[in-house]
Amino acid sequence: MEPFAGADLSDASCVCLGSGRFLRAVLVPAVEAAGLKSIVFQTRGNSFPSMMYGPRKATGTYEVDTVEFDGRVLTSTHSVVAAGTLGNAEGQAAWLSLPAQLPNLRVIGVGVTEAGLASGSVAMKDLARFLFACFKANVQGPLSVINTDNMPGNGPKIHTFVTDPAVLAELQQAEEEREAFLRYLQSKVVFHSTMVDRITSQRAGNGDVPRAEPLPKKALVIEDLTGVLPPSLDQAPGVVVRRVAGEIEVDHQLKLRIANAIHTAMVYCMALGRMSDTSACIGNPLILPYIHTLYQQDILPTSRTSGVPQEEVQAVYDDWVRRLQHPQFGLSCLFVCQNASQKLGIRLLPTIAASIEAKGLPGPAFAFAVAAMLRFLTPLGAQPRFAQNVFKGEMDDLPVCQDVGHVEEGGGSSGSGSSKRIKICSESEISYAGDMKADFVVGKYDFKDGDGTVPRLLYAGKAAADAAGLVDVGSGGAAGRVAVLRQAVEKVLGLQAGLGDGNVKASPFVSLVATFYVKMVEGTPCMDVLRPLVEGSSSNSTEGGGEEEEEEEKEEEDLSRPLRLGDIAGVVTEEMRKVQVIDLHTHLFPPSHGDLMLWGIDELLTYHYLIAEYFQTAPCAMTPDRFFALSKKGQADLIWEGLFIQRSPLSEACKGVLTTLGKLGLRKELRSRDLDAVRSWFAAQDPEVYCEKVFQLAGVKYCVMTNIPFDPVEAQHWRPEKKKYSRRFRSALRVDPLLKGDWKTVSACLKEAGYPLTLEGARQYLRDWATTMQPEYLMASTPHDFHFAEKEDRGRWSSSSRNGHEHGEEGCGVTMLDTSPRGAELLEKVLIPVAKELSLPIAMKLGAHRAVNPTLRTGGDGVVTADVGDLRRLCSAYPDVKFLATFLARISQHEAAVLANKFPNLHLYGCWWYCNNPSIIREITVMRIEILGTGFTAQHSDARVLDQLLYKWTHSRRVIGEVLAEEYALVAKTGWKVTKGEVRRDVVRLLGGAYEEFMRK
């Protein structure tokens, strides 16, 4: 980086992070008009500095084309002092050296996309490093950080991003210096909220030159409540400075809810309809009428509640429609389609939320906009760059019976220009947004979207829907596909826009979005889905909403109508199939935890159930030592041959493998018994996508993991930095060493982490881990010899301390322990106090006898009859502590159910381990319903291998559904009428709802 001829670096008063077309068409010209000179750094790549130090070096200027409505193109030039790139080490060093060379620095421009305005993004780290360099160079400013994106409240948000502790940690400051830097930011730097508005693309044949519409009156709005902006900036063309708090929120409201919302709503269906340019809306028989419908149905009604004068709202709308119909200018639809997930939250959600509050339901036009966005974000076909978060989508088939004209990339029609002609792009492959490609003839396009979460969820949903269609035959296949696709939509809208299961008011809108999305994904072109919404008369313009309301009324009527005796079983089966279960205890891990996540055919076949079953009949020469010396594949081969080929796979564990493969659509491989083909299929799966696919196919809303802080292999995924993982997973803090009285393990962990070897040290250890993990509950599997004594016997426990307080808890808390306390003592003096303090339930699994046959490793655990009295004594002694419990021995189940009937602080869950067999599930569920009604959780999977969710929940739904149907039939025969709504309520409660109710107590 060097200054251009006749310039000096010290001349610069503005430094820009980013070199995008918008920044160069709005911010740099505004700064220049205010008499300030700029240095521009490209965030990645080298195209801008290459142009500036190549053909533009002599002048140090770049060009901007402004396209007038009469077709004239006015080219202006704008000078910069220097240019650089952050795409290499040399450029990064030059970036950080600037503050010391710029005595007149006043403005820092930030021109990055929505994706760059995020915590931990590369752009925010670059900005933080630059500000730190300003601090070190003692730049006095005051410095104005001016952003060129339309995120509401972007100034404070950028401040938050650059002061994120993780970002500050990368600056490698001493604590005192960090505090001084934060004070510098507070006193010397102002992070202005801004709003920007100028439609900008690029010159045909030269992507380095911005091509823009005429400068709007409010091209750049800056909030300046403290008066630190250079006064001359207020006089620059297109710049408006807001000095009264709250004024810029109105600007944002008008921009986001009208201009941006309309732009966002139209471009996805246009891109899918093979319209490359927004100017294709001109004369289109659907797009402009659709925009007007959207405005009338949702934007205008919700704006009435915002306090903005209606005439101002209407004026903004009229001006925006005029600008959209600029006959010589349009934006690339695909370019506008970038970062769709963030646009959903920023541009559409405010109106969706306001509409829900104002009139109960956004209209079908808005639901169509969201559905088209999700359809655009659904990867279809082969995905060669999936791992790099670059996805490939497919455009709709060309509409039939249309008078189709062709437009080139500027919007000029080669047809007659009739107002009813649909302009379809005739270009083959084009490039946009860097290395993204699109082919409007073949109908393929590349796209990116943030971190790829939403496309991956939708891809998994589509794959799961396809698998559901393969597994379920006949009409059930279609129903299964639709159900899975709807679940995918609900998941995305819950994740991105807060419109998930917990938002009851939003449920009808989400259902309508799903209805449109299913049609689009199943092959109906977006424009064909749109046509009925637009072509109806104004009195019938909410036809889609009317149909939806009729469907809702019919559904409500169906839910409240008493069921005939002969219909009960079918209704229960359907509700069991549809319910999203809560799996409240598993041993699963998310993909972020690497090898701890067990999945795939070899993990299924080497599950400890099957290892134990294999050794029942294994050849004498195959000892456990020889078996475990084999690779995982070698072990799986032996089990496959021994239990599936040489014998019929009749056990529940064997049938579970078959059900799992069938649910995944691998029936052909099953029929041919081709284990290698199954392995090949699994090898082609992406763990993140596959994980979501399994959750959707299994119908699991979320699962609770088992997280052990005493295990260093697992602990590394939580500290020093907690791994990010999907909301499908929740944590549970497992504390088995405490209940085992394994003070050796506990004290070693305390010592390693720097805690005192006292009971208070152990308590603090758990408190800190609970802060890290944010668990649902504390949990442990009790040892076979565990015993929690009566109160008078507990009082005779010998103290482990040496301070003279023989029985005092305080003494045990502050004194070094020289003997091992018993498990029951650690339960009472460590676990119970922490549970009370943090309001965390304690989940107990009782009745396992570990290592009955240690040669089989995890396959060698057995069962004992636990003393249910231990649980009774705990519930009685600590009524203010909630206990979750499950028992391993069949003989313990009746006493446990009676106990749960007597103690409201006890919740029974699941059929654990050796009880997780259909015959025993049936028996236990019948007994529990007869004693507890629906006040328990009927099942948990206890899955250790991700894929097991598929069979465990398939088998359990069937058995529990059969039991429930039989119980309803008995009730119905008394004359009591059961409704579908009541069945749905009870099914939800038995498979997770009762657990959540208990947790909220």
N, C-alpha and C positions, 0 to 999 in steps of 0.2 A: 504494500500500500504506500502510495506516494501522492502528494498533492498535484493537481493538474497545473499546467503552465499558468503562471501569473497568480497562483493562490498559495496560501500558507495554511498549514493545519490549524494554527492558532486563530485563523479567521472564523472557524466554525463555531456556531452557537447552538447547533442542533446535531445530534447523532441519532441515526435511525437503525433500530434492530429489525431488519426485514427490508426487502426490496420489491415487494409485490406490486402489482399494477395499481391497486387501490391506494397504497401509500404514496406511490409516485404521481398518481393523478389527483390526489387531494391534499395530503399533509405537506409534502415537500413544496408544492406550489404555494400553499397558504403561508408556510414559514418564509418562503422566499419573498412573497408579497409584503410580509411584515419586516423585511430587511434583514432577515437572519440567513446564515449560510449553513448548509448541511453536509454531513458525511453519511453515506449509506452503506450498510453492511448486509450482504445477503446471508440468510441463516443457513442455507445449505446449497450446494451447487456453486457454479462459478459463472453463470451466464451474464449476470449484470456487470460485475467487474471486468469480464472479458470484453464486453461491448464497450465499456467506458474507457478501458486502456487499449482498445483496438481502434475501430473506426471513429469513436467519439473522443479520442484522447486529445486531439488538438484544441477542441473547444471546451472539454469538460462538461458537456451538456447532454441531456437525453431528451427525446421527443415524446409528446403526448398528442394524439389525434382526438379532436372533438368533432363529433358528427352532428351537424345541425338538422333540424326537421326537414329543411328543403333539400337535403342531400349534400350540401357543402361540407367539406372536411377541412377544419382549421387546425393546423399543426403548430403547437407552441413548443418552445425549448426551455429547459430548466437546468440551471447549473448546480453542480455539487463541488465541494472542495476536494473530496477523495472518495474512493469506493473500496470495498473489501469483502471478504467472505469469511464466515466462521466454519467453512467446510474443510479446513485443514489446520494443522498445528500453527503454521506461520500466521495465518489469518487470526486465529484465536489470540495469539500473543500480541498482534497489532491492535486488536480490539481492546485488550486490557491495558495497553500502553497509552491509549488515547487520553483518559482523564488528566494525566499529568501534563499533557501538551495543549489542553484546551482551557485557558484561563477565563474565557467568556461563555462557557457552556451554560445553557439555560433550559434547553428542551431535549428530552429523550423520547423519540418516537418509537412506538411498538407496533409493528405491522405484521402480525402472525395470524394464522387461521384459528378457528374455534378450538381445534385440537391443541394448539400451542398455549392457549389460555387455560392451563390446568396445573394443578399442584404436581410438582415433580417433573414437568415437561422440560425438554432441553432448552426451549426458548426462555422459560422462566429462570432456569439456572444460569443461562448466559446473561440475563438481565441482572440477576443478583450479583454475579461476579463483577459486572461493570459498575454497579452501584458501590460495591465494596472497594473497587479501584478508585472511585470518586472519593470515598471516605479516606482512603489511604493517602490520596493526593491532596486532601483538604480542599476539595472544590466547594466553594461557598454558595454558589447558586444564587437564589433558590432554584432547585431543579424541578421542572415540570415533566412528569411522565404522561405522555399523551398516546392513547391507544386508538387504533383504527378498526375496531371491531364493535359489534352492537350488543355485546353481552351487557344486560342491565347491571349497574353498579360495578362496572369493570375496573374502576380505579381502586376502590377498597379491596376488590378481589385480587388484583395484581399485587397490592401491598401484602396481602395474606400469603400469596404464593411465594413471593421472594423472601418472606420471613418464616417460611415453614422450617421447623427445626431440622428436618432432614436436609433441606437445601443449605441452611446455615452451617450444618456439620461438615458439608463438603468444602466450605471455605477455610476450614482448618484454623479457626481462630482460637486464641485463648479466651477464657470466660470473660475476663475484663474487657478484652477487645470486642468481643461479641456484643456486650452490653453497650459499649461506646458506639458501635456501628448501628445498633437499633435506635439509640438516641439521635444519631446523625440522620437516620431516615425520618424520624419523627419531626426534627426541627428544620432540616434542610431540603427535604424532598416532598413534593406533593403529587399524589397519585390521583390525577383528575379522572372523574367519570366523563365519558364522551358518548356521542352518537354520531354515526357517519352515514352518508346517503348519496351515493353517486353510482349509477350503473356503469360498470367498467369491464371491458373485455380486452382483446388484443388486435393489433393490426394484422390483416390477412397476409400470411406469408412471412410475418416477422413477429414472433411472440414476445420479443423484448420491448415492443412499443405499446404502451397502453392506448386503448381505443375507448372513448367514453362519450356518454351523452352530454348535452350542455350542462354546465355547472348549476345544480339546484340552489335555491336560496339558503337552505340549511344543509349544505354538504358536510359540514363539520360543526357539531355543537359541543362545546366544552364547558363543564362546570368549574367555576373558579370562585369559591366562597371566600377565599382569603386574599384575593387580589394579587397573586404572585405571577400571573402570566405577563409576558412582555406586552405593554399597552398597545403596540402597533398590531398585534395579532388580531385584535378585535376589529380592526378595519380591513382585514384581508377579505377578498371576495369569497362568498360562500361560508364564512365563519360566523357563528353566533356564540357569544359567551353568556352563560347563565350564572348570575351572581346571587340568586335567591334559592335557598334550599327547596327542593321538591320540583322546581321547574323542569329539570332535565328528565325527571321521571315521566312527565307528561309527554315530552318529546319521544322518549323510548316507547311509551305506551302506543303512541300513534304510529311510530315506525314499525315496531314489532308486530302489533296486532293488526295493522292494515297492510303496509307495504310488504314487510317480510313474510307475514303469514300468507298473503295471497301468492307471492312469488314461490314460496315453499310448497303451497298446496298445488300449484299448477305444473311445476317442472317435472315431477316424478311420473305422472301419467303421460306427459308429453314425451319424455325421454323413452319410456317404455313403448310409446306409440310411434317411435322412430322419427320424432321431430327433434332436430339437433339444436334449434335456435328458438329462443323465447318469442322472436318476432313472428313465428308460425301461428301465434294466437290470433293475429290480425285476420279477421274474416272467418275464423274457424267457427263452425256452427255449434261447437260444444264448449270450447275453453272459455271464451269471454262470458257467455251465458252462465257457465258454471261459477266463474268468479263472482258474478253479480248475485247468484243464489247464495253463495257462501257469505257474502257481505250482508245480504238481507236477513239470512237465517240466524247468523251467529255474531258477526263482528259488530254490526250496528246495535242489536239489542243489548249486548254486553257492555258496549261503550256508554250506554245510558246510565249505567251504575258507577261509572268511573269519575264523574264530575266534569269531564271535558265537554265543552259546548258542542251541541250536535252539528252546528254549522261548520265548526272546525274539523270535526270527524268527517263530514261529508266532503269538505274541501280537500282534505288529504286523500280521501278515496278517489275523488274525481281526478286529482292531479296524478295519482299513481297510475290509474287506468290510461290516462293520456300518455304518460311516459312509456307504459308497456307497449303502446301502439305506435311508437316511433317507427316510421316506415323504413328507415334506413339503418336501424340499429337494433340489435338484440344480443342477449347473452347466450353462451353455450348452456343448454339445459343440463348437460352432464357436469359442467363446472359448478353450477349452482347446487347440484345434487350432492356435492361432497359433504362429509361430516353430518350425515342425515340424523343420526341419533341425537347429537347435541342440538340440532335445529328443532327436533321434536320437542325437547325440553324448553328451549329458549324462545322459539318463534310460535309454536302451536299450543303448548301447554297453558300459557296464561289465559288464552281465550277459551280453551277447553274447560279449565277450572272455573273461570268466571261464568261461563255458560251453564255449567252444572249448578252453580250457586244461584244464578239469576233466574233460570227457567227450567231447571231440572234435567235437561238433556240437550247436548249439542245436536244440531241437525245432521241429517244424513250426508250433506255436502262435506262437513268437517270429518265425519267418519270415513268418507271416501278418501279424503286427503291423507289421513293417517294410514289407511289400508294400502294406498298406492305407494307411500313411502316404505312401508314394510315389504311390499312386493318387490320394490327396487332393491332392497337390502337382502333379499333372499338369494344366496348363491345357488345357481343351477348348473348342472352339467359338471364336467371335469374341473378340478380346482388345482392347477399346477403350482400356484403360489400361495396356497392356503397357509402354510407355516409362516409366511412373511406378512400375514394379514392383508394380502391382496386377493380379492375375490373376483369371480367371474359371474356375471349375470346374463340373462337372456331377455331380449326385448320381446314384445308380443308379436304374434304373426300379423302380417299386414291385414288391415281390415278389408273385408270383402265388400263388393258392390259400392266402392267409393270412387268418386271422381278425383283421382290422385294427381296432383302436380308435384314437381320436384324443386327443392330449394338447394342452393349451394350454401356454403358456410357463411354467408353474409345475409342470408334471408331473401335474396332476390329470386323471384319465381321464374321458372322457365315455362310455366303454364300461362293461361290467359289472364290470371289475376282475379278470376271470379271470386266473389266474397264467400262462396260456398265450397271452395276447393280445399281439400286437406293437404297441407304441405308436408310431404314426407322426404326426408333427406336421401339423396341418391349417392352420397359419397361412400366409398369403401372405407378402409381403415383410416382413422384419424387419431391424433394424440391430444391429450388434455391433461391438465394438472400434473405436469411432469412426465412420468413414464406410463401413465394410464392410456390404454388403447380402447377404441370402440369401432365397431364396424356396423353401420346402419343398413347395409345390404344383407349381410349374414345374420345380423341381429344379436351380436354379442358385445359385451362391454366389461371392462375392468373397473373396479371401484375399491376404495378404502373407506373405513368408517371407524375413527377413533382407535381403540385398542382391539377392535374386532369382536367384542363381546356379543353385540346384537346380531351381526351376520352369522356368527357361529351358533347362537341359540336358534335362529330361524333355519339354518342349514340342518341342525340336529332335529328340529321339529319336522322339516320336510322329509328327512331320512326316516324318522320314526313313523311318520304318516305312511310313507311308502311301505315300510316294514309291516305296519298294521294292516295295510291292504293285502299284503302277501299272506300274513298269518291268518287273518279272519277271512273266511270265504263267503260268497254270496253277498246279500245286502248288508250284512254285518261289516264287510270289508270297507264299504264306502262310509258307513257310519263311524267306523274306527278311525279312518283317515281324517274325517272332518273333526272328530273329537280331539285328535292329537294336534291338528293344525290350530284349532281354537286355543288349546292349552299353550301353544307356543306364543300366540299373540298376547294372551293374558300375562304370560311370563315377561315378555318384553315390555309391555306397557306398565307392568308393575315395577320393573327394574328401572326403566328410563323416565317414567312420568308419574310414578306414584299412583297409578290407576289399577293396582293389583287387587287381590282378594279382599283386603281390609277396607277398600273404598266402596262402600255399598252404593252410594249415589252414582258412582261412575260405572257400575256394572252394566246397565243397559247400553251405554255408549260403547264400552269395550265389546259387548256382544255384537253390536252393529258393525264395528270395525272388523271383528272376526268374520262376520258373514260376508262382507265385501272381500276380505283377504282370501278366504277359502275359494271364492269364485275365481279370483285372479290367479292364484297358485294352481288351481285345477284346470287352467287353460283358457278362461274367458278373458279376452283382451280388456285392459283397463277402460278404454274408450267405450266399449260395449257395456261395461258395468256402469259407466258414467251416464250414458245416453238417457236411460229412464229418469234419472234425477233431474235432467235439464229439459227434456222435451215435453214434460207434463205442463199443464197450464199452471198459472201462479197459484190457483186454489188447490191444485194437487201437487205443488212443488215439494211437499213433504211426504210424498207417497211412500218413499222408503221408510220414513219414520212412522207413518201410519201403519204400514205392514208390521213394523217392529213392535209398535204398541199393541197391535192385535195379537201378535205372537206372545208378547208378555202377558196380556190379559188371559189368553188361552192357557199359558203356562201356570199363571196364578190360579186359574179355575181348576186345572188338572191337579195342582198341588193340594187344593182344599177339598177335592171330591173324594168321598169315601170309596175305598177299594173293595171290589168284589173278592170273595174268598179265592176264586180261581185266578185272580190277577196278582195276588200278593207275591208269589214266588218270582214272577217275571219282573215286577217292579223292584224288589229287593236285589235281584241279580243285576239289573241295570244300574241302580244306585251304587252298588258295590263296585261295579266296573268303572263308574265315572269319578268316584270320590278321590280327591288328592289326599293321600294318607300322610301322617306325620310319623316318621320312623324314629321313635324316641331313644333307641339305643342301638348303635352299630359300632363296628370297629373299622369303619371306612375312613379313607383320607382323600383329600382333593388332589387333582393333578399337580398343584403347586408344591406338594410334599414329596415329589419325586418317587423314589422306589418304595416309599411307604404305601403308596396307592397300589393295591393289588387288583389286577384285572386281566382278562384274557383266558383262553382255554386251558393253558397249562396251570394257572393258578386255580381255576375251577377244579381241575382233576386232582390236584395235590392238596386240596382242602383237608383239614385233619379228620373230618368225618370219613372221607374216602380212604385216607391212609390207614386208619384203624380197620376199616372194612376189608381193605386189601390184605392186611396181615392175618386176618382170620383164616385165609385159605392160601396164603402165599407159599411157594415152594420152600422147603426147609433151608435150601442153600441161600435163599434171599433173606438175609438177616437185616434187622433195622440199620445196623451200621453200614452195610453194603448199600442199602437203599438210599440212605441220606448222603452217601458219598457221590451219588449220581447227580448229574445236572437236573435242573427243574424239568427240562424236556424229557430226560431219561426216566425220571420218576413218573411223569405223566403218561409216557408210553406204556410203562408196566401196568399202571392202574387202568388205562383204557383197554389194554389187552385182557387183563385179569377180571375186570368187573363188567365190561361192556361187550366184549367179544366172546370170551370163554364162558361167561355167565350172562343171564338176562339181567338188565339193569332195573331191578325191581325195588331196591331200597329207596327211601325218600331222597337221600343224597344223590343217588344215580339219576332218578327221575328228574331231580332238580336241574342237572346238567342238560338233559334232553329238553326240558321246558324252556330253559334259557336260550339254547340254540334255536329253538323254534320261534321264540318271541323275536329273535334277531333276524328272522327270515332265512335261516340256514337249513331249511328242510331238505333241500336237494343233497347237501353234504351229509345230513343225518341219514337219509335213505341209503346213500352209498357208503356210509360209515367211513368217510374220508377225513381222517384226522388232520392230514397235511393241508387239505383244502380249507378246513376250519382255521388252522393256524395262519394260512395266507390271508384269509379274510381279516382276522384280528390284526395282523401285522400292518395292514393298510389303513387302520383307523388312527385318527388323531385323538390323543387322550382327552383333550378339552372337549372336543365335539362329541366324542363317544360317551364321555361322562354325562353330558347333558341329555344325550339320546337315551341312555339307560334310565335316568330319572323320569323322563317323559314317558317312555314305554312302561315303566313300572308304576306310573301314577303316584310318585312320591313328591310331596311338596317340599319337604326338607328332611334331612336326617341329622341326628345328634351323634357326633363322633365320640371316641374314647381317647382322651389326651392325657399322657402320663408325664408330668414334669420331672419325675425321678429317672426317666429314661433319657440319657444324653443324646441318643440318636434322634429321638423325637424332639427333644428340647431345642435343638439347633434350628428347627423350623419356626420357633417362636421368639427366640432371642439370639443375637441382640436385636434383630428386626423381625417383626411378625410377618409371616408370609401372607399375602393377599389371596383370598379364595372365594369361590362362588357362594352366594347366599343359600345355595342348596345345602350347605354344611353349617352346623352349629357345634360348639365345643362343649365338652363335659370334662371336668377336672377329676382325674382318677387318682385315688389315694390308697391303693391296696397295701403298700408297706406299713401304713399306720395301723390298719385293722389286723395285720399279721403280727404286729409288734416287732417289725423288722427295723429295730433302731440302728442297726449297722448301715443299712441303705439310707435311712433318713438322715442320720448324722453325717454320713459321707457327703450327701447333697448339701446339707446345711454348711458344712465346712468349706466345700468347694465354692459355694456362692457367698461366703463371708458372713453367714448368720451364726449367732451363738448357739451352742449345743444345749439348748434349754427348750422347755415346752413353749415358752413365749417365742423363741427363735423359730420353732416349727410352725407356730401360728402365723408369724409374720411371713414366713416362706409361702404359706398357702394364700395369705392375703395378696401378696405381690403377684403370685402366679394367677390368681383370680382376676387381678387388674389386667394382666397381660392377655389372658385367654377369653375373658368375659364369658364364663361358662353358663350353661343352662342350669347345671346343678353340680354338686360334688358327688362322687360315686366310688363304690368299691365292691369287689367280690370278696365275701368273707371267707376266711380259711375254714377247713372242715372242723377244726376244734375251737372255733370262736365261741365265746360265751360272755354274755353281758348279764351280770349278776343282779339280784335284787338289791334295793337301796342299802339295806343294812349290811349286806356282804361287801358292797362296793366301798363302804366306809372303812372296811378293814384292810383295803389295799395298802401295802407298805409303800411309803414314799420313796421316790427315786432321788430325792435331794439330800443334801448333807448340811442343811442350815438349821436343823433343830425343829423345823415345822414338819412334824412327821407325816401329817395328813393334809397339810395346807396346799391348795392349788397355787397360791401366790409363790410359795417357796419353790414349787416345781417350775414356776415360770421364770424365775430369775437366777436359779442356781444351775451350775453345770451338772449334767447327769452322768453318773458313773456306772449305772446298771441299766439294763434294757427294760423300759416300761412295757407292760402288756398291751395287746391290741385294744382291749376294752378301755384301758386307762387312757390311751392316746385318742380313742374315739371321744371319750367324755371330756378330756382336758385340752384337746387340740381341735378336733373336727367339729364338735358341737358348738363351742364358742365362736368359731369362724363362721359356721352356718348361720348362727343367730345374728352375728354382727353384719353379715353381708346379705342376709335374707335369702340364702340359697338353700334349696331342698337338698336332702341327702338320699341318693339312690343306692339301694343295697340289692346285691344278687347273692342269694343264700343257697347253699347246698352243693357246691362243687368240692370235689376232693382232687387236688392237683397231683399229678404225677403218680397215679395208681400204677401205671406201667411206664416208668421214665424212659425206657428204650424207644418208645414211640413219640417222644417229645410232646408237641402240642396235641398229638392224637392220643396221648396216654392218660388224659384226665378222666375222672369218674364222677360218681354221684353219691352223696350221703343224705340222710334225712336230717335236715337242719332243725334246730330247736326254734319253733315259731315263737316260743316264749321270749326269746331274745328281742324280737321285734316288738312284742307286746310291751315289754319293760321299757324299751326306748320310747315308744309312742306315749306311754303313760308318764314317764319321767320328764319328757320334753314336749308338752302339748303345743308349744309355740314354734316347734321345728317341724317342717313338712318332710315326710319320708315317702319315697317311691320304692316299691319292692317287687321282686319277682323271685320265685322259688324253682329250683331245678328238679326236685323230687316230686313225682306225681302224688305221693302220699301226703305231701305238705299242703296241697292246694286248697282243700276244704277248710282246714283250720285257718289258713291265711285269708280266705274269703270272709269267713266269719269275723276275723279280726278287723278287716277293712270296713265291715258293717258297723263296728263299734267305735272306731277312731276316725274322726274327720280329717286328721292330719296324716292319714295313710292312703296312698293310691297304689293299687295293684296294676301291673302292666305286663302284657305279653305272655307268651309261652316259650320259655327259655330253653335253648340248646336241645337236650334230649326230650323235652316236652314239645318241641317244634316239629311234630309229626301229625298228620291230619287226624288220625284217630284220637290222639290225646288233646289236640286243639279243640276238637268237637266236644269232648267230655268236659274239659275245663271251661269252655265258653258257656255251655249249657248251665253248668253249676254256678258260674259267676252271675249270669243273667238272672237266674232264679233267686240268688241271694242279694245281688247289688243293683239289679236293673241295668242301667247304662252308666253307672258311676265307676267305670274302670276303663282301661285301655286294652282292647282285646288282643293286640299283637304288636310286636316289634320284630325286626328281622334278625338282629344280632349278626348281620352280615359282616364278613371280613373281606370278601372279594366283591368288588363293585357289581359284577354281573349277577350275583346271587339275589339282588333286589328283584330281578325279573321273575325268578321262580318262587321265591319265598312269599312275595306278595300275591302272585297269581294263585298259588295253592291256598294261601290263607284267606283271600277274598272269597274263594269258592266255599270253603268249609264254614267260615263265619256267616256267610250269606245264607247257607242252607239252615244253619241253626236259627238265625234271626227270622227267616221265613216261617219256620215251624212254630216259633214262639208267637209271631203275629197271628198265625192261623188259629192257635189256641185262644188268643185274645178275641179274635173275630167271632169265634163260635159262641162266645158268651153274649154277643149282641153289640159289643163295643166296635165302633167303626174306626178303622185305621185309614189315614190318608197318605197320599204319596209324599206330601210335605213332611209329615211326621216320620215316615221311613227315611227320607233324606236327612232330616235332623239327627235321627238316632244313629244312622250309618256314620255320619261325620263325627258324632260324639265318640262312638266306639273306636274309631280309627284315627284319633288324634285330638278331637275337640274336647273330650273329657280331660285329657292331659293338660291342654292349654287353660281350661277352666280351673283345674287344680293349681296350676302354677300362678294363676292370677289371684288366688284366695289370699 
